[in-house]
């Protein structure tokens, strides 16, 4: 049996034995059950992608380390997203004051729509539903029959592309 086959067997056994425990561990820290389920799945995907030798006696500790890191990454991403959203809301409020600011805001909105037209169809739809209609990732996922993680990925990539394109134009 090759090392890769042995690692795959260890991961399968670990999944069967620890999937509920890892989900519980994550859901105690992330209050959204759907998000916790996605993050728990990410833990096992990361374990499967691990190239180093896995041992049955240490895989449990390794799983919890991966889970802790996945939770940390999720929290960091959520905090950054909230900061960006708060900043955009503040700037939008400032831009609404006065005629000159309104004209500038309209030009930026036109530019945003022009940039948005270059996005792939699904990313454009997800971004538009979030930004222009104010829908949450969960609402968008349900409306488009996508996973919440897919919607969040499209939003992340869309916002990043928009930010980079705006920087280049402004």
Secondary structure, DSSP 8 states (H G I E B T S, - for coil): --HHHHHHHHHHHHHHHHHHHHHHHHHHHS--HHHHHHHHHHHHHHHHH--S---TTTHHHHHHHHHHHHHHHHHHHHHHHHHHHHHHHHHHHHHTSSHHHHHHHHHHHHHHHHHHTTS-HHHHHHHHHHHTT---HHHHHHHHT--HHHHHHHHHHHHHHHHHHHHHH-
